[in-house]
Amino acid sequence: MFYEVMPVGKVGILTYNYGDSLLPGQIVLVPVGRRVVPGIVVKKVAQPDFKTKSILKILYAKPLPEHLLKVARFISDYYMVPEGLVASLILPTGVEKKRRTRPNKTEQASETTIIPLNPAQKVALEGLERGGGGTKVLYGVTGSGKTNIYLRMALNAFKRQKSTILLVPEIALTSQLVQVFREVFGEKVVLIHSKQTEAERHLIFEQILEAEEPLIVVGPRSALFAPVSNLGLIIIDEEHEGTYYQENPPRYSAIRVASAMAKACDVSCILGSATPTVTDYYIAKKIGSLVSLKMRAKKEAKKAEISIIDLKNRDNFSRNRYFSNSLLKSMAKNLAEGRQTLIFHNRRGSAPLTICEKCGHEVICPNCYLPLTLHADTYELVCHTCDFREKVPTSCPECGSLGLIHKGFGTKLLESELKKLFPKVRVRRFDADNKKGEGLEAIYEEVREGQVDILVGTQGLAKGLDLPLLATVGVVQADAGLSLPDFAAEERVFQLIAQVIGRVGRGHLDTAEVFIQTFQPEHPVLRFAISEDYEGFANYLLKQRRRSGFPPFRYVTRLELTMKTEATVLKKMREATSVLQCNTGFLVSPPQPAFHERTAAGYSWEMVVRAKSRKELVEACKNLDKNFRVFLDPPSLL
């Protein structure tokens, strides 16, 4: 008998022979060239007119659920991805290895659990469950209790013997959600994330594949491919986050894939956010699948008192150059009353620029040709793109001058500054530079219980946290990022500011203050965020997107090419431009240097193509030089 198999790797579907009957979705071991790799049986086929190799071994008797095979085909077609790369998303690394089994915990979830909903939540729940399956957007203001709606929907699915997949944007946000879901579902909650070892992920894969009872699978985008055989619901929390788009091959959007998966299973896919992407908001509103939740869950919740501090007026900063006088006063009050302060700045490190005062030489990464960032705690210069590190030079590498200066500031500098201002205070920084055991997910309970007085961090602190002792939020430079050359720049800033404002005023305390420090106090994006006017912002941005031809009014693709010489990359870019401009329905930008122009691999250039027909855009991309990296539907151009 002959079978088409999807082997793990950069290959397409291959045909093999086997002596016994196999089912679609079974995981097998097959030879590919000189290697032996795991693969997924796609279907039985007639004997081909060429010689075939044999399937070597069946790894699991139980096949993968049918919806994963449908989704694999969808990703391959929709994102121009070889089937073998899609198989690598579904099968964990080392799936062919034998592992020590762990005893399965059989604690039953409580079906008598009552999840309280207020009138507004009940109306929202009815709206989400009306009309059967499909993708629906839950636009719920910060503190409106979206988690309780998720719990109720998951419990309803569980009672029908159906599993739920709950996606979160990153590991730091899973701890509190897992805790809440385990209170209802016990050990039926299964956590998947990238910090687990290969063996741990393999055993979890086996546990899910072999499970006879419904589960709640929680994790970042990779959890979407958990082999649950009775999927009844998909929930994507903080759906606006860019982390749901995988930039490395195989490139895909977990939002779009989840929508396709829900369609394949005829179940609901809920996209929840206080600041949904304007594209998803626009489409959901247009087709009637938008559900709004505008009432805060707790009656005692109150809007934060927001102060806008003009960074151009240095009188506001007479005590410190980074923190305004009013923000420092609020911090001191919190410390006296045992309350917490969160300082937000979306740039890590101590200083992003090291430059010579005498000759102007800028110290850059030898691999990426980008400015190196000073990390004062280790006294190193670090590249935040490739992680190149070197000790800070004592003199200018170009002219020998001792006048090297460090300009700008990041979270490490803010942390050290706060420790100088408040020497006996517990200050903790949370960003991508945290070592194992130092991240927010590792000490979340300590932070929640008030064992940290001042939290300093980047965007991870802006998302989904519910800290009962948090009284004040300070945004040290709110307009950072507004002027980036990206159609999503304003949306990203609005989301971050709106989300970080939402960390206070959640009904735990009788006070909630937010200090927004900015060079552009009148900017409409900041004004919309401060007034918590999402609809106003969405209408403002949609008008701009319609005029400029960006999503949701046109499909966008970013094409990037890297070659050894600039002349070669320019030549191939011009050839591609000529091909693409043949389609009069395309808007093709002139080729330009990529955001990271120079790398160890050579020179990188890019172009952006906008089209009303996604199908035509995909077909055109198939005719380009195979060295082009194609980013279909990217959430950002950077």
C-alpha positions as CSV (number, residue, x, y, z in Angstrom):
1,M,0.0,0.0,0.0
2,F,1.1,3.6,-0.7
3,Y,0.7,6.7,1.4
4,E,1.4,10.4,1.1
5,V,3.5,11.6,4.1
6,M,4.3,15.1,5.4
7,P,7.9,14.6,6.6
8,V,9.4,17.2,9.0
9,G,11.9,19.5,7.1
10,K,12.0,21.8,4.2
11,V,10.3,19.4,1.8
12,G,6.8,18.9,0.5
13,I,4.6,15.8,0.6
14,L,6.4,12.6,-0.4
15,T,5.0,9.1,-1.3
16,Y,6.1,6.0,0.6
17,N,5.0,2.3,0.7
18,Y,4.0,0.2,3.8
19,G,2.8,-3.3,4.3
20,D,-0.2,-2.6,6.6
21,S,-3.1,-0.2,6.6
22,L,-2.5,3.3,8.0
23,L,-4.8,6.1,9.0
24,P,-4.5,9.8,8.0
25,G,-2.8,11.6,10.9
26,Q,-0.7,8.7,12.1
27,I,2.9,9.7,13.1
28,V,5.5,7.6,11.4
29,L,9.3,7.5,10.8
30,V,10.4,7.9,7.2
31,P,13.7,8.2,5.3
32,V,14.4,11.6,3.6
33,G,17.7,11.5,1.7
34,R,20.2,10.2,4.1
35,R,18.2,11.3,7.2
36,V,15.4,9.5,9.1
37,V,12.7,12.0,10.2
38,P,9.2,11.8,11.7
39,G,6.3,12.5,9.5
40,I,2.5,12.6,9.3
41,V,0.5,10.3,7.1
42,V,-1.8,12.4,4.9
43,K,-3.7,9.8,2.9
44,K,-3.6,6.5,1.0
45,V,-2.9,6.8,-2.7
46,A,-2.7,4.5,-5.8
47,Q,0.7,3.0,-6.7
48,P,2.8,5.8,-8.3
49,D,4.9,5.3,-11.5
50,F,8.1,5.8,-9.6
51,K,10.1,3.8,-7.1
52,T,9.2,4.6,-3.4
53,K,10.9,4.1,-0.1
54,S,9.3,2.3,2.8
55,I,7.8,3.8,6.0
56,L,10.2,2.6,8.7
57,K,8.0,2.6,11.8
58,I,4.7,3.7,13.3
59,L,5.4,6.0,16.3
60,Y,1.9,6.4,17.5
61,A,-1.1,4.1,16.8
62,K,-3.6,6.9,17.6
63,P,-3.7,9.4,14.7
64,L,-3.6,13.2,15.0
65,P,-7.1,14.9,15.0
66,E,-8.4,15.6,11.5
67,H,-8.6,19.3,12.1
68,L,-4.7,19.5,12.3
69,L,-4.4,18.0,8.8
70,K,-6.8,20.5,7.4
71,V,-5.0,23.3,9.2
72,A,-1.6,22.1,7.8
73,R,-3.0,22.3,4.3
74,F,-4.3,25.8,5.0
75,I,-1.0,27.1,6.3
76,S,0.9,25.6,3.4
77,D,-1.4,27.1,0.8
78,Y,-2.2,30.4,2.5
79,Y,1.4,31.3,3.6
80,M,3.4,29.6,0.8
81,V,5.1,27.2,3.2
82,P,6.4,23.7,2.4
83,E,4.3,21.0,4.1
84,G,7.4,19.7,5.9
85,L,7.9,23.0,7.8
86,V,4.2,22.9,8.8
87,A,4.8,19.4,10.2
88,S,7.5,20.9,12.4
89,L,4.8,23.1,14.0
90,I,2.6,20.2,14.8
91,L,5.2,17.6,15.9
92,P,7.4,18.3,18.9
93,T,11.2,18.1,18.5
94,G,12.3,14.6,19.5
95,V,8.9,13.0,18.9
96,E,10.7,9.8,17.7
97,K,12.6,9.4,21.0
98,K,11.5,7.1,23.9
99,R,10.8,9.0,27.1
100,R,10.3,8.0,30.7
101,T,6.5,8.2,31.2
102,R,5.0,10.1,34.1
103,P,1.8,9.0,35.9
104,N,-1.3,10.8,34.5
105,K,-3.1,12.9,37.0
106,T,-6.8,12.1,36.9
107,E,-8.2,14.8,39.1
108,Q,-11.6,15.7,37.8
109,A,-12.7,19.2,37.1
110,S,-15.6,20.5,39.1
111,E,-18.8,20.8,37.0
112,T,-20.5,22.5,39.9
113,T,-18.3,25.5,39.8
114,I,-20.2,28.7,39.6
115,I,-18.5,31.6,37.7
116,P,-20.3,34.8,38.6
117,L,-21.2,37.2,35.8
118,N,-22.6,40.7,36.0
119,P,-25.4,41.7,33.7
120,A,-23.0,43.2,31.1
121,Q,-20.9,40.0,31.1
122,K,-24.1,37.9,30.6
123,V,-25.1,39.9,27.6
124,A,-21.6,39.6,26.1
125,L,-21.6,35.8,26.8
126,E,-24.9,35.5,25.0
127,G,-23.6,37.4,22.0
128,L,-20.5,35.2,21.8
129,E,-22.5,31.9,22.0
130,R,-25.2,33.1,19.6
131,G,-25.1,31.7,16.1
132,G,-22.9,28.7,16.6
133,G,-19.2,28.7,15.6
134,G,-17.0,31.2,13.8
135,T,-14.6,33.9,14.7
136,K,-15.8,36.7,17.0
137,V,-14.1,39.7,18.6
138,L,-14.7,40.4,22.3
139,Y,-13.8,44.1,22.7
140,G,-13.8,44.5,26.5
141,V,-12.4,47.5,28.3
142,T,-9.6,46.9,30.8
143,G,-11.0,45.4,34.0
144,S,-14.3,44.4,32.4
145,G,-13.9,40.7,33.4
146,K,-13.1,39.0,30.1
147,T,-11.4,36.2,32.0
148,N,-14.7,35.2,33.7
149,I,-16.3,35.0,30.2
150,Y,-13.5,32.8,29.0
151,L,-14.0,30.6,32.1
152,R,-17.7,30.3,31.5
153,M,-17.3,29.4,27.8
154,A,-14.6,26.9,28.6
155,L,-16.8,25.3,31.3
156,N,-19.7,25.1,28.9
157,A,-17.5,23.4,26.3
158,F,-16.1,21.0,29.0
159,K,-19.6,19.9,30.0
160,R,-20.2,18.9,26.4
161,Q,-17.0,16.8,26.6
162,K,-15.1,19.4,24.5
163,S,-11.5,20.8,25.0
164,T,-10.5,24.4,24.9
165,I,-7.3,26.0,23.6
166,L,-6.5,29.3,25.3
167,L,-3.7,31.3,23.7
168,V,-1.7,34.0,25.5
169,P,0.9,36.3,23.9
170,E,3.8,35.3,26.1
171,I,4.8,33.1,29.0
172,A,4.8,35.9,31.6
173,L,1.1,36.2,31.3
174,T,0.3,32.5,31.7
175,S,1.0,32.2,35.4
176,Q,-2.0,34.2,36.6
177,L,-4.4,32.8,33.9
178,V,-3.3,29.2,34.7
179,Q,-3.9,29.8,38.4
180,V,-7.5,31.1,37.7
181,F,-8.3,28.2,35.3
182,R,-6.9,25.6,37.7
183,E,-9.2,26.8,40.4
184,V,-12.0,25.7,38.1
185,F,-10.6,22.8,36.1
186,G,-7.9,21.4,38.4
187,E,-5.2,19.3,36.7
188,K,-7.2,19.3,33.4
189,V,-5.3,22.5,32.6
190,V,-2.2,21.7,30.5
191,L,0.5,24.3,30.1
192,I,2.7,24.5,27.0
193,H,5.5,27.0,26.5
194,S,9.0,27.4,24.9
195,K,10.9,27.3,28.2
196,Q,9.9,23.6,28.7
197,T,12.6,21.1,27.8
198,E,12.3,18.9,24.7
199,A,11.4,15.9,26.9
200,E,8.7,17.9,28.8
201,R,7.1,19.1,25.6
202,H,7.2,15.6,24.1
203,L,5.5,14.1,27.2
204,I,2.9,16.8,27.2
205,F,2.2,16.1,23.5
206,E,1.7,12.4,24.4
207,Q,-0.6,13.3,27.3
208,I,-2.8,15.4,25.1
209,L,-2.8,13.0,22.1
210,E,-3.8,10.0,24.3
211,A,-6.3,11.9,26.6
212,E,-9.8,10.4,26.8
213,E,-11.3,13.4,28.6
214,P,-11.4,17.1,27.6
215,L,-8.6,19.4,28.5
216,I,-7.8,23.1,28.8
217,V,-4.6,23.8,26.9
218,V,-2.9,27.1,27.7
219,G,0.1,28.6,26.1
220,P,1.6,31.0,23.4
221,R,1.0,30.5,19.7
222,S,2.5,27.0,19.6
223,A,-0.2,25.7,21.9
224,L,-2.6,26.1,18.9
225,F,-1.2,22.9,17.5
226,A,-1.9,20.8,20.6
227,P,-3.4,17.4,19.3
228,V,-6.7,17.7,21.2
229,S,-9.1,15.3,19.5
230,N,-12.3,16.9,20.8
231,L,-11.7,20.6,20.3
232,G,-14.7,22.7,21.2
233,L,-13.4,26.3,21.7
234,I,-10.4,28.5,20.9
235,I,-9.8,31.7,22.9
236,I,-7.0,34.2,22.0
237,D,-6.4,36.6,24.8
238,E,-4.8,40.0,24.0
239,E,-5.3,39.3,20.4
240,H,-3.7,42.5,19.3
241,E,-0.2,41.4,20.3
242,G,2.4,41.1,17.5
243,T,3.8,37.9,19.1
244,Y,0.9,35.9,17.5
245,Y,2.7,36.4,14.1
246,Q,5.7,34.1,13.6
247,E,8.4,35.9,11.7
248,N,10.8,32.9,11.2
249,P,9.9,30.2,8.7
250,P,7.3,28.9,8.7
251,R,5.7,32.4,8.8
252,Y,2.1,32.5,9.9
253,S,-0.4,34.4,12.0
254,A,-1.9,32.4,14.8
255,I,-5.0,34.6,14.6
256,R,-5.7,33.6,11.0
257,V,-4.8,30.0,11.6
258,A,-7.0,29.8,14.7
259,S,-9.9,31.2,12.6
260,A,-9.3,28.5,10.0
261,M,-9.1,25.8,12.7
262,A,-12.4,27.0,14.2
263,K,-14.0,26.8,10.8
264,A,-12.7,23.3,10.2
265,C,-14.1,22.1,13.6
266,D,-17.3,24.3,13.5
267,V,-16.4,25.8,16.8
268,S,-16.0,29.4,18.1
269,C,-12.8,31.3,18.0
270,I,-12.9,34.3,20.5
271,L,-10.4,37.1,19.9
272,G,-10.4,39.1,23.2
273,S,-8.7,42.5,23.8
274,A,-9.2,45.9,25.3
275,T,-7.5,47.2,22.2
276,P,-8.2,44.8,19.3
277,T,-6.3,45.4,16.0
278,V,-8.3,47.9,13.9
279,T,-8.4,45.3,11.1
280,D,-10.1,42.7,13.3
281,Y,-12.4,45.3,14.8
282,Y,-13.4,46.6,11.4
283,I,-14.1,43.2,9.9
284,A,-16.0,42.0,13.0
285,K,-18.1,45.1,13.1
286,K,-18.8,44.8,9.3
287,I,-20.0,41.1,9.5
288,G,-21.8,41.5,12.9
289,S,-19.4,39.4,15.0
290,L,-18.2,42.2,17.3
291,V,-19.3,41.9,21.0
292,S,-18.5,44.8,23.3
293,L,-18.1,44.8,27.0
294,K,-17.7,48.4,28.3
295,M,-18.6,48.0,32.0
296,R,-15.9,47.3,34.5
297,A,-16.5,44.1,36.4
298,K,-16.1,45.6,39.8
299,K,-18.4,48.4,40.9
300,E,-15.7,49.9,43.0
301,A,-13.4,50.2,39.9
302,K,-12.7,53.8,39.0
303,K,-11.0,55.6,36.1
304,A,-7.5,56.5,36.8
305,E,-6.5,60.1,37.4
306,I,-4.3,60.9,34.4
307,S,-1.7,63.7,34.3
308,I,0.1,64.6,31.1
309,I,3.6,65.9,31.7
310,D,5.3,68.0,29.0
311,L,8.9,66.8,28.6
312,K,9.7,70.1,26.9
313,N,9.1,72.0,30.1
314,R,12.1,71.2,32.2
315,D,10.6,72.9,35.2
316,N,8.6,69.7,35.6
317,F,11.8,67.8,36.1
318,S,13.7,70.0,38.6
319,R,14.4,67.0,41.0
320,N,15.3,64.4,38.4
321,R,15.9,64.4,34.6
322,Y,13.9,61.2,34.0
323,F,11.0,61.3,36.5
324,S,8.8,64.4,36.8
325,N,8.3,66.1,40.2
326,S,4.6,64.9,40.4
327,L,5.5,61.3,39.6
328,L,8.2,61.3,42.3
329,K,5.8,62.7,44.8
330,S,3.3,60.0,43.9
331,M,6.0,57.3,44.3
332,A,7.0,58.6,47.7
333,K,3.4,58.6,48.9
334,N,3.0,55.0,47.7
335,L,6.1,53.9,49.5
336,A,4.8,55.5,52.8
337,E,1.4,53.7,52.3
338,G,2.7,50.3,51.2
339,R,1.5,50.6,47.6
340,Q,3.3,49.8,44.4
341,T,4.4,51.9,41.4
342,L,5.0,50.7,37.8
343,I,7.5,52.6,35.6
344,F,7.1,51.8,31.9
345,H,9.6,52.5,29.2
346,N,9.8,50.4,26.0
347,R,13.5,50.3,25.7
348,R,15.8,48.1,27.7
349,G,19.5,48.5,28.6
350,S,21.1,51.6,30.0
351,A,21.8,53.8,26.9
352,P,21.1,53.0,23.3
353,L,23.9,55.1,21.8
354,T,27.7,55.2,22.4
355,I,29.4,58.0,20.4
356,C,32.7,59.9,20.4
357,E,32.4,63.6,21.3
358,K,35.5,64.5,19.3
359,C,35.1,62.7,15.9
360,G,31.4,61.6,16.0
361,H,32.3,57.9,15.7
362,E,29.4,55.6,16.7
363,V,30.1,52.2,18.2
364,I,28.1,49.7,16.2
365,C,27.7,45.9,16.0
366,P,30.2,44.3,13.6
367,N,27.5,41.8,12.5
368,C,24.3,43.9,12.2
369,Y,25.8,47.4,11.8
370,L,23.3,48.7,14.4
371,P,24.1,50.8,17.5
372,L,25.3,48.8,20.5
373,T,23.4,49.4,23.7
374,L,25.2,50.1,27.0
375,H,24.3,47.7,29.9
376,A,25.9,49.5,32.8
377,D,25.4,46.6,35.3
378,T,27.7,44.3,33.4
379,Y,29.6,47.3,31.8
380,E,29.1,45.8,28.3
381,L,27.9,47.0,24.9
382,V,25.2,44.6,23.6
383,C,23.5,44.2,20.2
384,H,19.8,43.6,20.8
385,T,19.5,41.9,17.4
386,C,22.2,39.2,17.4
387,D,23.4,39.4,21.1
388,F,27.0,40.4,20.2
389,R,28.7,41.6,23.3
390,E,31.9,43.5,24.1
391,K,33.4,45.4,27.0
392,V,33.0,49.2,26.8
393,P,36.1,50.6,25.1
394,T,38.2,53.0,27.2
395,S,38.8,55.3,24.2
396,C,37.3,55.9,20.8
397,P,38.2,53.0,18.4
398,E,38.5,55.5,15.6
399,C,40.5,58.5,16.9
400,G,41.7,57.3,20.3
401,S,39.9,60.1,22.2
402,L,38.8,59.5,25.7
403,G,35.6,61.4,25.1
404,L,33.2,58.5,24.6
405,I,29.7,59.3,25.8
406,H,26.5,57.3,26.2
407,K,23.2,58.9,25.1
408,G,19.6,58.0,25.6
409,F,18.2,55.8,28.4
410,G,16.7,52.4,28.9
411,T,15.1,50.4,31.7
412,K,18.5,49.5,33.4
413,L,19.4,53.1,33.7
414,L,15.9,53.9,35.1
415,E,16.3,51.0,37.6
416,S,19.7,52.3,38.8
417,E,18.3,55.9,39.0
418,L,15.4,54.8,41.2
419,K,17.8,52.9,43.5
420,K,19.7,56.1,44.0
421,L,16.6,58.1,44.7
422,F,15.1,55.5,47.0
423,P,18.1,53.5,48.5
424,K,16.1,51.3,50.8
425,V,13.3,50.5,48.5
426,R,12.7,47.1,46.7
427,V,13.1,48.0,42.9
428,R,12.8,45.2,40.3
429,R,13.3,45.4,36.6
430,F,11.4,43.1,34.2
431,D,12.5,42.9,30.6
432,A,14.2,40.6,28.1
433,D,17.5,40.9,30.0
434,N,16.2,39.0,33.0
435,K,18.0,35.8,33.7
436,K,16.3,32.5,34.5
437,G,14.3,32.8,37.7
438,E,14.3,36.6,37.6
439,G,11.4,37.1,35.2
440,L,7.9,38.2,36.2
441,E,6.5,34.7,35.6
442,A,9.0,33.3,38.1
443,I,8.2,35.7,41.0
444,Y,4.7,36.8,40.1
445,E,3.3,35.8,43.5
446,E,6.0,37.9,45.3
447,V,5.1,40.9,43.2
448,R,1.4,40.4,43.7
449,E,1.8,40.2,47.5
450,G,3.7,43.5,47.5
451,Q,7.3,42.2,48.1
452,V,8.4,44.6,45.3
453,D,7.7,48.3,45.7
454,I,8.6,49.7,42.3
455,L,8.4,47.7,39.1
456,V,10.4,48.9,36.1
457,G,10.0,47.3,32.7
458,T,9.1,47.2,29.0
459,Q,6.0,46.1,27.2
460,G,5.6,42.8,29.2
461,L,4.5,44.9,32.2
462,A,1.8,46.6,30.1
463,K,-0.1,43.4,29.3
464,G,-2.9,41.7,31.3
465,L,-1.4,42.1,34.8
466,D,-3.7,42.4,37.7
467,L,-1.7,43.6,40.8
468,P,-4.0,44.5,43.7
469,L,-1.4,46.9,45.4
470,L,-0.6,48.9,42.2
471,A,-1.6,52.5,42.7
472,T,0.6,54.5,40.2
473,V,1.8,54.0,36.6
474,G,4.5,56.3,35.1
475,V,5.2,56.3,31.4
476,V,8.6,58.0,31.0
477,Q,8.4,58.8,27.3
478,A,5.0,58.0,25.8
479,D,5.6,59.2,22.3
480,A,8.6,56.9,21.7
481,G,7.7,54.9,18.6
482,L,5.2,57.3,17.1
483,S,7.5,58.4,14.3
484,L,8.7,55.0,13.2
485,P,8.3,54.3,9.4
486,D,5.6,51.7,9.9
487,F,1.8,51.7,9.1
488,A,1.3,50.1,12.6
489,A,3.4,52.6,14.6
490,E,0.5,54.7,15.9
491,E,-1.6,51.6,16.6
492,R,1.2,50.0,18.6
493,V,1.7,53.1,20.7
494,F,-2.0,53.5,21.4
495,Q,-2.3,49.8,22.5
496,L,0.7,50.1,24.8
497,I,-0.4,53.3,26.5
498,A,-4.0,52.1,26.8
499,Q,-2.9,48.8,28.2
500,V,-0.5,50.3,30.7
501,I,-3.1,52.8,31.9
502,G,-5.4,49.8,32.5
503,R,-3.0,48.3,35.1
504,V,-4.5,50.6,37.7
505,G,-8.1,51.6,38.6
506,R,-9.2,47.9,38.7
507,G,-11.2,48.2,42.0
508,H,-8.5,47.0,44.4
509,L,-7.5,50.5,45.8
510,D,-9.3,53.8,46.3
511,T,-6.7,55.6,44.3
512,A,-5.3,55.2,40.8
513,E,-2.8,57.7,39.2
514,V,-1.1,57.7,35.8
515,F,1.6,60.1,34.7
516,I,2.2,60.3,30.9
517,Q,5.5,62.1,30.1
518,T,5.7,63.1,26.5
519,F,7.2,65.6,24.0
520,Q,3.9,65.7,22.1
521,P,1.1,66.2,24.7
522,E,-1.4,67.2,22.0
523,H,-0.9,64.2,19.7
524,P,-4.3,62.6,18.8
525,V,-3.1,59.0,19.5
526,L,-2.1,59.9,23.1
527,R,-5.3,61.9,23.6
528,F,-7.4,58.9,22.5
529,A,-5.4,56.5,24.7
530,I,-5.7,58.8,27.7
531,S,-9.4,59.3,27.3
532,E,-9.9,55.5,26.8
533,D,-11.6,56.2,23.5
534,Y,-10.9,53.1,21.5
535,E,-13.8,53.7,19.0
536,G,-12.5,57.2,18.4
537,F,-9.0,56.0,17.8
538,A,-10.2,53.2,15.5
539,N,-12.2,55.6,13.3
540,Y,-9.2,58.0,13.2
541,L,-6.8,55.3,12.1
542,L,-9.2,53.6,9.7
543,K,-9.6,56.9,7.8
544,Q,-5.8,57.1,7.5
545,R,-5.5,53.4,6.4
546,R,-8.3,53.9,3.8
547,R,-6.4,56.9,2.3
548,S,-3.0,55.2,2.3
549,G,-4.2,51.7,1.2
550,F,-3.2,49.7,4.2
551,P,-5.2,46.9,6.0
552,P,-8.1,46.3,6.3
553,F,-8.6,48.0,2.9
554,R,-5.7,46.3,1.1
555,Y,-3.6,43.2,1.8
556,V,0.1,43.9,2.5
557,T,3.2,41.9,1.9
558,R,6.8,42.8,2.8
559,L,9.5,41.4,0.5
560,E,13.0,41.3,1.9
561,L,16.2,40.2,0.1
562,T,19.8,39.9,1.4
563,M,22.8,39.5,-1.0
564,K,26.5,39.7,-0.5
565,T,26.9,42.9,-2.5
566,E,24.7,46.0,-2.7
567,A,24.8,46.0,-6.5
568,T,23.4,42.5,-6.7
569,V,20.6,43.1,-4.2
570,L,19.6,46.3,-6.1
571,K,19.6,44.5,-9.5
572,K,17.3,41.8,-8.2
573,M,15.1,44.3,-6.4
574,R,14.6,46.2,-9.7
575,E,13.8,43.0,-11.6
576,A,11.2,42.1,-8.9
577,T,9.7,45.6,-9.1
578,S,9.2,45.3,-12.9
579,V,7.4,41.9,-12.4
580,L,5.1,43.2,-9.7
581,Q,4.3,46.5,-11.5
582,C,2.8,44.5,-14.4
583,N,-0.2,44.0,-12.2
584,T,-2.0,47.4,-12.2
585,G,-3.9,46.4,-9.1
586,F,-0.7,46.4,-7.0
587,L,0.8,49.4,-5.1
588,V,4.5,48.7,-5.1
589,S,6.8,50.8,-3.0
590,P,10.3,51.7,-4.3
591,P,13.1,49.3,-3.1
592,Q,14.7,50.7,0.0
593,P,17.2,49.5,2.7
594,A,15.6,47.3,5.3
595,F,15.3,48.4,8.9
596,H,18.4,46.2,9.7
597,E,20.2,47.0,6.4
598,R,23.6,45.3,7.0
599,T,24.1,41.9,8.5
600,A,26.8,39.3,8.5
601,A,25.0,37.7,5.4
602,G,25.2,40.9,3.4
603,Y,23.0,43.8,2.4
604,S,19.3,43.7,3.1
605,W,16.7,45.6,1.1
606,E,13.0,45.5,1.1
607,M,9.8,46.6,-0.7
608,V,6.2,46.7,0.3
609,V,3.4,45.5,-2.0
610,R,-0.3,46.4,-1.3
611,A,-3.1,44.7,-3.2
612,K,-6.9,44.3,-3.1
613,S,-6.6,40.6,-4.1
614,R,-4.6,38.4,-1.8
615,K,-4.8,35.5,-4.2
616,E,-3.1,37.6,-7.0
617,L,-0.5,38.8,-4.5
618,V,0.4,35.3,-3.5
619,E,0.6,34.1,-7.1
620,A,2.9,37.1,-8.0
621,C,5.2,36.2,-5.0
622,K,5.6,32.7,-6.3
623,N,7.2,34.1,-9.5
624,L,9.9,36.0,-7.6
625,D,13.6,35.0,-7.0
626,K,13.6,32.1,-4.5
627,N,15.9,34.1,-2.2
628,F,13.2,36.6,-1.4
629,R,11.8,36.3,2.1
630,V,8.0,36.8,1.8
631,F,6.1,38.2,4.8
632,L,2.4,37.9,4.0
633,D,0.0,39.9,6.2
634,P,2.7,41.2,8.6
635,P,1.4,43.0,11.7
636,S,4.3,45.5,11.2
637,L,6.8,46.6,8.5
638,L,9.8,46.7,10.9
